Structure formats: structure tokens, C-alpha cells
Amino acid sequence: MKAIIQRVTKARVTVGEEQISSIGRGICVLLGISVEDTQKDLEYMVRKILNLRVFEDENGKRWCKSVMDKQYEVLVVSQFTLQCILKGNKPDFHLAMGVEQSEPFYNGFLQQMRKTYKPELIKDGKFGAYMQVHIQNEGPLTIELESPTGPNDPKQLTKLEKQQQRKEKTRTKTQSESTKEKSALRSKEDPSASSGAEGDVSSEREP
């Protein structure tokens, strides 16, 4: 699961000419759900987002207070495009969770947010709709957050595995060449260590 968190002075979501929701000072969360996300990811992200210290305290000291500490609002907007992988210059979204699964998952995320914080302070957009998100970023401050058990793209893993294999082959080849060089050097310094040494010893044993 991925999220883009922005500290805002105000934000709102509209669909066409209709305003769906709006908040004053607080945070706007753009949320991207992946095919591999679980309840564990959901709970991790809710906990991190609501406890993220992006506000100042009463004395003006920065990075001290969370949105819950300040009793500010939260606007959550579903954004599957955060799970984008580029194929050349074309976006690919096969890592994003499908609509049938992601809508109840997204609603579960909102439910957990409202359970953890004041429900009346949690707002959201309109799932699956073509939205306009109006964000007045304060700072600007934008933080990217990802759950630790995020998706592993098989194609990316294959690429990484191939890169690792090439590194191993290069390392093995280098070590082999180094061993040969050392062996050749020892042969020059000590003739008895050469391949002909055994023949010399055999000749000494003859009567």
C-alpha cells in the first residue's frame, strides 16, 4: 500500500460540478492499494498516517504534533495510479488491486481511520469516480509512505535475480583469474612448485 500525504490549509473533492467533501487545516491522503495488501498493511498505514508528526506545537516548534494531536481533519482519496509501473513511457497498473476487491478494502481503511480517530473529522472522495482534487499544500510538505509488506512485481524480481546472477558470475570469474595469477607467480618464484616438480622428485627416487 502506498500513500502520498500532504499537509494542507484546505482541500476538497469535486465530481463534475458537485462538491463531494472538503476539509480545513489537516492532511490530504492519496491512497494506492496493491493486489498484495492485507489487513496488516491497512493497520500499519492508518497508524503511521494518523501519528505522523508534521505540525508544530503550541510554541511553534516543528515536527512535534500529529493530526490527532491538533484535532485537525483528514481527507482520504483513493488513487490506484500510485501503483503504476512504467513500461517504457506507458503506465501499467497490474499491481493495483481490482475494483471488486479494492472498494471494500478502501472502505475498511476508512472504517479503521474513523475507529482510531474522530469519525466526523475523516472525509473521503467518491470511490471509482473521475474526481478533481483541489489541494492547498502548506509548506509545501509532501511525504511518501509505503507499507513494509508492499507488492513484489515478478518482472522486477526476475530482473533483480538476473542482475545478481551476473554479479555472481563476474565475482567467480575474477576469483578464478586471481587464483591462476597467484599460482603462476608461485611457480616462477619456486620452481619446485611447478608442474615439472613431480617429475623431478620421481627421477630422484630412481636407483
C-alpha positions in Angstrom: 0.0 0.0 0.0 1.3 3.4 -0.9 0.2 6.9 0.3 1.1 10.4 -0.6 0.4 12.6 2.5 0.2 16.4 2.1 -0.1 18.9 4.9 -2.9 21.3 3.8 -4.6 24.5 4.8 -7.7 23.3 2.9 -8.6 20.6 0.4 -11.8 19.5 -1.4 -13.0 16.9 -3.8 -15.5 17.6 -6.6 -17.0 15.3 -9.3 -18.2 17.4 -12.2 -19.8 20.5 -10.6 -20.7 18.7 -7.3 -18.6 19.1 -4.2 -18.2 15.7 -2.5 -16.2 16.7 0.5 -13.9 19.3 2.0 -11.6 20.0 4.9 -9.8 22.9 6.6 -6.4 22.5 8.0 -5.1 19.0 8.2 -3.8 16.3 5.9 -4.8 15.0 2.5 -4.0 11.4 1.8 -3.8 9.9 -1.7 -4.1 6.2 -1.2 -3.0 3.4 -3.6 -4.0 -0.2 -2.8 -2.0 -3.1 -4.3 -3.0 -6.6 -5.1 -1.0 -8.0 -2.2 -2.2 -5.7 0.5 -3.6 -7.3 3.7 -5.2 -6.2 6.9 -1.7 -5.9 8.3 -0.8 -3.3 5.7 -4.1 -1.4 6.3 -3.5 -1.2 10.1 0.2 -0.1 9.6 -0.8 2.7 7.2 -3.6 4.0 9.4 -1.3 4.1 12.5 1.5 5.8 10.6 -0.7 8.4 8.9 -2.6 9.5 12.0 0.6 9.7 14.1 2.8 11.4 11.5 4.3 14.5 13.2 4.0 17.1 10.5 2.6 20.0 12.6 4.2 22.5 15.1 3.4 22.6 18.8 2.0 25.4 20.8 5.4 27.1 20.9 5.9 26.9 17.2 8.4 24.0 17.3 8.1 22.0 14.1 7.7 18.3 13.6 6.1 17.7 17.1 2.4 17.1 16.6 0.2 14.8 14.6 -3.1 15.5 13.0 -4.8 13.8 16.0 -2.8 15.9 18.5 -4.0 19.0 16.8 -7.6 17.7 16.2 -7.3 18.6 12.5 -9.2 17.0 9.6 -8.2 14.2 7.2 -9.2 13.9 3.6 -8.6 10.4 2.0 -8.8 10.0 -1.8 -8.4 6.6 -3.5 -5.8 6.8 -6.2 -4.9 3.4 -7.8 -2.4 5.2 -10.1 0.1 5.2 -7.2 0.6 1.5 -8.0 1.9 2.5 -11.5 4.9 0.7 -13.2 6.2 2.2 -16.4 6.6 0.0 -19.5 8.8 2.3 -21.5 6.7 5.5 -21.3 3.4 3.8 -20.8 1.9 3.4 -17.3 0.9 -0.1 -16.3 -1.4 -0.7 -13.3 -1.4 -4.5 -13.0 -0.1 -4.2 -9.4 -3.2 -2.2 -8.3 -6.0 -4.2 -6.6 -9.1 -4.7 -8.8 -12.2 -2.7 -8.2 -14.3 -5.5 -6.8 -11.7 -6.2 -4.1 -10.3 -2.7 -3.6 -13.6 -0.9 -2.8 -14.4 -2.9 0.3 -10.7 -2.8 1.2 -10.8 1.0 0.9 -14.0 1.2 3.0 -12.2 -0.9 5.6 -9.4 1.6 5.6 -11.8 4.5 6.2 -13.5 2.5 8.9 -10.2 1.9 10.7 -9.3 5.6 10.4 -12.7 6.6 12.0 -12.3 3.9 14.7 -8.8 5.2 15.6 -9.7 8.9 15.3 -12.8 11.1 15.5 -15.1 9.8 12.7 -16.5 13.3 11.9 -13.0 14.5 11.1 -12.4 11.8 8.4 -13.6 12.8 5.0 -13.2 11.0 1.6 -13.8 11.4 -2.1 -16.0 9.2 -4.3 -14.5 5.8 -5.0 -14.1 5.0 -8.6 -15.3 8.4 -9.8 -13.4 10.8 -12.1 -12.6 13.4 -9.4 -11.0 16.8 -9.2 -8.9 17.1 -6.1 -8.2 20.7 -5.0 -5.3 20.8 -2.6 -3.7 23.8 -0.9 -0.5 22.4 0.3 1.0 24.1 3.3 4.8 24.4 3.2 4.7 22.7 0.8 5.0 19.5 2.7 4.6 16.1 1.0 5.6 12.7 2.4 5.5 9.4 0.6 4.7 6.4 2.7 4.6 2.7 1.9 3.7 -0.3 3.9 6.7 -2.7 4.7 4.9 -5.6 3.1 4.4 -3.9 -0.3 4.0 -5.8 -3.6 6.8 -7.6 -5.4 6.5 -7.3 -9.1 7.5 -10.7 -10.6 9.1 -9.0 -13.6 11.1 -6.7 -11.4 12.2 -9.7 -9.2 13.3 -11.6 -12.3 15.4 -8.7 -13.4 17.0 -8.4 -10.0 17.7 -12.1 -9.9 19.4 -11.9 -13.3 21.5 -9.0 -12.2 22.5 -10.9 -9.1 23.4 -13.9 -11.2 25.6 -11.8 -13.4 27.3 -10.3 -10.4 28.0 -13.8 -9.0 29.4 -15.0 -12.4 31.7 -11.9 -12.5 32.8 -12.5 -8.9 33.6 -16.2 -9.6 35.5 -15.4 -12.8 37.5 -12.7 -11.0 38.3 -15.0 -8.2 39.4 -17.8 -10.6 41.6 -15.5 -12.6 43.2 -14.2 -9.4 43.9 -17.8 -8.2 45.5 -18.6 -11.5 47.7 -15.5 -11.3 48.8 -16.4 -7.8 49.6 -19.9 -8.9 51.7 -18.7 -11.8 53.5 -16.3 -9.6 54.4 -19.0 -7.1 55.6 -21.2 -9.9 58.0 -18.5 -11.0 59.3 -17.9 -7.5 59.6 -21.6 -6.6 60.5 -24.0 -9.4 59.7 -27.0 -7.2 56.1 -25.8 -7.2 55.9 -26.1 -11.0 54.1 -28.9 -12.8 57.6 -30.4 -13.6 58.4 -30.7 -9.9 56.7 -34.1 -9.6 58.8 -35.4 -12.5 61.9 -34.2 -10.7 61.0 -36.0 -7.5 60.3 -39.2 -9.3 63.7 -39.1 -11.0 65.4 -38.7 -7.6 63.7 -41.9 -6.4 65.1 -43.9 -9.2 68.1 -46.1 -8.3 
